[in-house]
Amino acid sequence: MSTGQPRCAQAASKLGGAAAPPVRIWTGSTRRSRGPGPAASSSSAPIAQQPAAPGATSDRSGSFGQSYGDLSSEQRALIDGLFQRAGAILGVKLDPHQRYDSAPLSSRTTFDAVSNALLASTLTDRTSGQPLGRTIDLIDHIESVRGQTDGATSDRQFRLYVALKPGSRERLDRASEFSRAMDNTLFHEGYPLSYRQNNGYPSLQISMSPDAVRADIDIDYRAGRFPASLVNGHFTAGNSDVRAGNLERHNGRWSGLVNWWDGVLRSLFVADVDVPIDAPQVFPDIPRAGSKTIDVAVDDFLTSWLVERKPDLAVAYLDRAAYDCLAERLDEEGMALDRGLAPLQMYVRMKAVADSLGPRQSLAGTTTGVRLTDPALRLVRHKRPDRYSIFGVPSAMVSPGSSRRLAFRHASSPNAIRNSSTRS
């Protein structure tokens, strides 16, 4: 197996192989929360949407957001869609009530706070004064919910990632309640188009992808005044965490949010009947050897995938650009990439490869280093050339935004994009 081959179509086909049989897993975190407040755990539980039933109304109860039964009809519609999509990938039926109630505490408080603000924020045409609906009506479905995530930067925690309905950007451009802000450059990677809610803090921030198809939505509870914002303000994760002393601020703008989480000492995780107890419960946000050198990272990627047979750990090494390659492969097979559940789709295919190889004691005899003849590729020397090859790929060979850009996360920045791929 070699790394460095820039043609992602080859990489995707080798990773995917034949159509994989269903693998029954769920991606909710198994970690226990450490108590109420900002120290509570944990990783994100993905959540998605389906259309609400005709005539459905919002019916919040006093413990709004704590459990599935307490959610409004609009919120339940957002939740239900994810489990239908995930179940279709895994070949199982997932109970949204059970899955939401067993989700990590910080994921539920994040969903609770952001969806409450979206429900309460209306849009008005700045010229005609005509209503444009609620902000939540811009969302087609939710791709994932990010709660507190160990090792992640502040702009990758306490937020919703969504797919937008057509025309959402135009509606925000017309709305008097939002203003187009300076483009995101250092933060909100992949979502440069920034819209902020007017009239001070707290405020919703909707950061869109360049094509305005997807968005990153969070609440900024504190103003970005330098340098205080670097300590416990706008540029910290607590800026978007409602539990971090922000409930009063929240209800000062959007009413109806009840503090139910202070009495929750830990999240309960109930196993689905159809899901094996040894199935992976979460895809790590940071690769296991992500802070190591490239050769150590590649070795860990291959070992976790093919020897340990834990492709959930290997998936962590694949960044967003890698899924463009998977999208090409799925399209060839008459299927479509689900951006919110792409790691799950990749896991299923990688698991099929590991299962087909069977138990392995090491990479010896499992993978073999391959020399590529393209003179533009630079061979990287390392200790295991018999097991895999690593090549440096010139940036000129990989155009930004192209599906030929396969991302491998490692070294000094876990989010850095390296032009690497695998070929078996």
N, C-alpha and C positions, 0 to 999 in steps of 0.2 A: 504494500500500500504506500502511496506517495502523497505528499502534500505539496501544493504549489501549482497544480494544474489549473489554469485559469478558466477552462471551459466548464461552466457550471452545468451545462446540459449533461455532460459525461458524469460529473460528480453526483448530480441528482439521480441519474438513472442507476448508478452503482449503489447509492445509499438506499434508494427505494426498492430496486429489484422488482420482482413480480408483485402483483397486488397482494397486500398483506392481510391475513385473517384478523378478525376483531381481537383486540387486546383489552381486557376489562380493567380499567384503572380509573382513579379519580384524582384530581390535582389539588384537593384541599389540603391545608397544612396539618401535619400530625403534631406539631409543637404546641406545648401548653403556654398560655399567656402567663406572664409573671405578675399579674395584678393589674389594678385599674390605673388609668392615666397613661402618659406617654411611654412608660416602660413596658406596657403590655405588648405581647407578640403580635405581628408576625408577618408571614408571607401573604401574598395576594391570593384571593379566590376569584377566578374569573366569573363574570356575570354578564348576561346578555338579555336581549329584548325580543318579544314578539308583540304584535299589535294588540291593544286592549280590546275587550269585547265591546260591541256597539252598545252605547248607552251606559257604559261603566262609569262610576263616579268615584271620587276620592273619598275614602272613609278611614281616616287615621284614628287610632286609639291612643290612650294615655301613654303606653309604653312603646310608642311609634319606633319601629326599626329594630327592636330587640329580637323579634322572631318573625318568621314568615307570615304568621297569622296576624301580626300587627301592621303589616305593610298595607299601603293603599293599593287600589286596583292597578294604578299606573305603575307602581313599583313592582308589584307581583308580575305584571306583564314583562317588565325588564328582566326579572329573574328567570322566569319560565323559559324564555327563549334560549338561554345559555344551555340549559340542561337538555333541551331537545336537540340542540346542535352537537353537544358533547356526546350525548347518548348515541346519536347517529354515527359518529366517528368510532365509538368504542363498541358498538353493538349491544348496548344494554339500555335499560330504562332507568333514568335517574330521577329520584323524587326531589323536586325543587324545595319542598317544605323541609325535608330532612337535611338536604345539602346546605340550605341557607342557615338553618339553625345550628349546624355544626361548623360553619365557616369561622375563620379566625376573628377574634374580637375586633381587631383594628380594621379588618375588611368591612365588617358590618357597620362600624361607626363611620367609616369613610363613605360607604354607600348611603347610609342614613343622612348624613349632613349634606353631601353634595346633591343628592336627589331632592331633599327638602328645599334647598335653595333653588334648584331648577324648577320645581313645582310652583314655588312662590314668586318667581320672577317672570313678569309679563313683558311683552314686547309691543311697542307702539310706533307706528310710522311717524318719523320726525317731521314729515311734510304735511301729510293729510290728517294726522292724529288718529287714524284708524288702527284698531287692534291687529296685531300680527301673531297672536297666540302666546303660548307660554314658552319659555326657553327650553323646557324639557321636550317640547314638540319638535325641536330640531333633530332629535336623536332617532336614528333608524333602529339601531341596536347597540348594546354595550358589548365591547370586545373583552374588557377585563376591568377588575377593580384592584387597585394597588393600595394596600394598607401599609402598615409598618414593615419594612423589608430590610433586614440586617445587611449592611455593607452597601446599600444603594444610596445614591446621592439624593438630596432633598427634592429635586424635581422629578424623581421617579418613585415617590411615595405619596400616599394619601390623595389619590386622584382616580378619576374614571377615564378609561380609554374607550372611545365610541366611534361608531360609523355614523355619519351624518346623512340626513335626507337631502336629495337634490334641492338646490336653491337656498341652503342654510346660510351660506356666506352672504348672499344678496339680502336676505332678511336681516342679518345682523348689521349690514351696511346701512340699511334703512332705519333700523331701530334707534330711537332716541336714548334708550337705556344703556347702550354699549358704544364704545369708541374704539376705533382701530388704533392700537398701540404700536410702538416700535417693534420691529421684527425680533423674534427670539434668535439669538446667535450663540450664546454660551450655554443656555439651558433649553429644556424642552426639545431635545434632539429629534429631528424629523417633523417637528410641528412649528414652523417659523412664523406663521400668520397669527398674530396675537390680538384678541379682542378682550377688553376689560370692561366690567360693569362700572357705570358712572356713579358719582356721588360718594366717593370715599370708600374706606375700608370698614368692615369686611366686604369683599367683592368677588364675584365669579370671574375667573379667567378662562377663556376658551381659546386654546392654541390649536390651529388647524394645520394639516399637511398642505404642501404647496398646491395640490389640486382640490383642496377643501372637501375631500371625501371622508377624512378621518380627523379626530380631534382628541386632545388631552385636556380634560376639564378638572380644575381644582378651585379651591377657595383660598384667597389670600386674606388672612385675618389681620395681618399687620403691615404697616407701610414700609417701603424699602428705603429707609433713611440710613445712610452710611455714616459711621461704621457700626452703629448699634445693631443694624439688621444682620450683621455677620455673627452676632453672639446668640441672641434669642429673638430674632426677628424675621424679616421677609426671606432671607436666604437660608433659613434653617428648616428642617422637616416640620418642626412645631408650628410653623406659619400656616400649614394646611391641615393640622391635626386638631379636630374639634375638642379632643380630650385635654389638650395642653393649655388649659385655662381659657379656652376660646368659646365656651358655650354661651356666656352672657353676651359676648360680641355678636355671636351668630343670631341669637334671638332678638338682639337690638335691631337687626335688619329683616330677618325672616323668622316669623313666629312659628311655634308649633313643635320645636325640637325639645325632647325631654331627656334629661340625663338618666339613662337606665344603666349605664356601663359601670358606674362607681361600685355597684353591688355585685358585679360579675368578677369573680376572682380568677376564673380560668374559662377558656373555651372548651366546650364538650365536643368530641368528635365521635360520631356514631358511624360505624361501618355500614356501607351498603351491602345488602344481602348478596347481590350478584358480583361484588368486587372482591377479589382475593385479598386476604389480610396482608400478604407480602407485596402487594402492588405499591408502586411509588405514590406518595401522597402530595408531592410538590416538586416542581422543577426549580432548582436553585437559581437565584438571580445572578449569582457570581460563580464562575467556574471554580472547581475545587483547587486547581493549580493555576488559577488566573493571574496570580502575582508572580509566577515563576517565569523562567526563560522559555522561549518558544519550543525548544526541544523537550523540556519537561512537560509543558502543556500538551504537546502533541502526543507524547507517550501516555499521559493520563487520559486524554480523550479516547485513544484507541483501547487502552486497558479497561477503562470503565465500561466501554461499549461492548467489547468482544470477549474479554477475559472475565471481568466481574459480572458481565451481563446485566449492567445497570444503565441502559441507554438514557434514563432520565438524567443521570449525571453528565453524560456526554452531550445531551441536547443543550446544556448550559453554555457550551463553547460556541454554539452557532448564533450569530447575531442576525438582526433583521434582514440584512441583504441576502443572507443564505436562503430565506424563504421565497425570494423571487425565483430562485432556481427550482425550488420545490413546486412553485406555482406553474412553471413551464411543464414540469413532469406530469403534474396532476391534469393539466389541460390536455396533454397528449393522451391521457387515459380517460378523458371525458368527465373529469371531476374538477372541483374548484378548490382553491386555497381559502381557508377560513382564517383571516388574519388574527382574530382573537384567540383561536385554538390551534394556530400553526405549530407550536411546540408539541402539542398532543398528536397532531397528524404526523410530524416527524418521528416522534417516539414510536408510534405504531409501526412505522416502516423500518426503523432501525432495530426494533425488537425482533421483527421477522428475520432480519439478516443474522442477528446473534443466535436466534433459535435454530436457524438452518445450519449454522456452524457447529452447534452443540458445545458441551463443556470444553474449556481450554484452560491449561495451567498457566500459560504465559503467551506473549505475542510471538515467541519463537515458534516457527512452523505455522503460524496463523497469518501473519502479514510478511510481505517481502518488499524491500526497498527497490524502487524502479528509477532508472536514469532516464530523464526526458532530454530530448535532443535539441529543443529550441534554444538557440544561442542567447536569446534575450533573458532566459531564466537563469538566476544565480543559485548554484548549489550551496546550501548551508551545511557546514560540517557539524556533526554531532556524534554522540557515542554509539548510536544504534543504526548505522546505515544498512545493516542486514535486514532490519525490520521495517523501516520506512525511510523515505527520502523527504527532505524539506527544501523547497525552492523559494527564493525571493522573486516576487513578480513585480516588474516595473509598473508604476502607476499609469504609464502610457498605454499599457495593454488592457487596462480596466477603466472603462468610462464610468463616471459617477452616474448612479441611477440605473445602470445597466444590470440585467440579471446575470451578467458574467462576473459580477463582483460578489464573490462568496466570502462572507465574513467569518473570521475565526477570532474569538476573544481571548486575549492573553496579555501577559507582560504588565507594564506599568499602569495602563488604563484598562479596566475590565470591559469598557465599552468601546475600546479602540477597534477600528476595522483593519484587519490584516488581510491581504490578498492571498488567501490560502484555500485549499480545498482538499478533498480526499479522493483517492482513486484506488479501487481494489482490483 
